[in-house]
């Protein structure tokens, strides 16, 4: 797959400094990739979406949240609400017209929060192992108690040598943005892709999300041997096929 080099650019935000992004021009709706927790636009899925967009003359926006990748800020200061507002500012600054939000893991939670703010601009949503509400179901009671008390908790990281931190600010903000307890008033086409071998985010979360979305145009694709990353060539092919089918 041919992928011309796309330079990293920066957009100045008043409260968090410079936000790093890559943008490929092309036809709309613009694809907007939202990385997962502690991830960034250099990840394999993000770059595969960008490469596909360039090969197919589609506009595409990748970004690093503040405190991640090449963006300014400290990760410990980040929260869903803050990152949602950063993405909204970047969408407003860079794009015009409708967008397709593609959210990986935590990015799947963010895509819902963003879509609820700008529903008329959302052409479609694509969730990849989407993890809405993980501050609730993703932590045992003892860790939730520590987070509620203002502590930072650290858990083993299956993808690297350093433990994964969860900061109390992020957790508390997540608890204010829970969605799965009621109907989610979004009516756009939605595609949810999830691995049944995912040990981080149970695939039943995507089934619950599908049930709670008001849209009738929701399809769930389960990959029986897919893990949380869904970064194998065959997984990427499924993701890109779903994006292509949305037009």
Secondary structure, 3 states (H helix, E strand, C coil): CCCCCCCCEEEEECCCEEEEEEEECCEEEEEEEECCCCCCCCCHHHHHHHHHHHHCCEEEEEECCCCCCCCCCCHHHCCHHHHHHHHHHHHHHHCCCCEEEEEECHHHHHHHHHHHHCHHHEEEEEEECCCCCHHHHCCCHHHHHHHHCCCCEEECCCCCCCCEEECHHHHHHHHCCCCCCCCECCCCEEEEEEECCCCCCCCHHHHHHHHHECCCCEEEEEECCCCCCCCCHHHHHHHHHHHHHCC
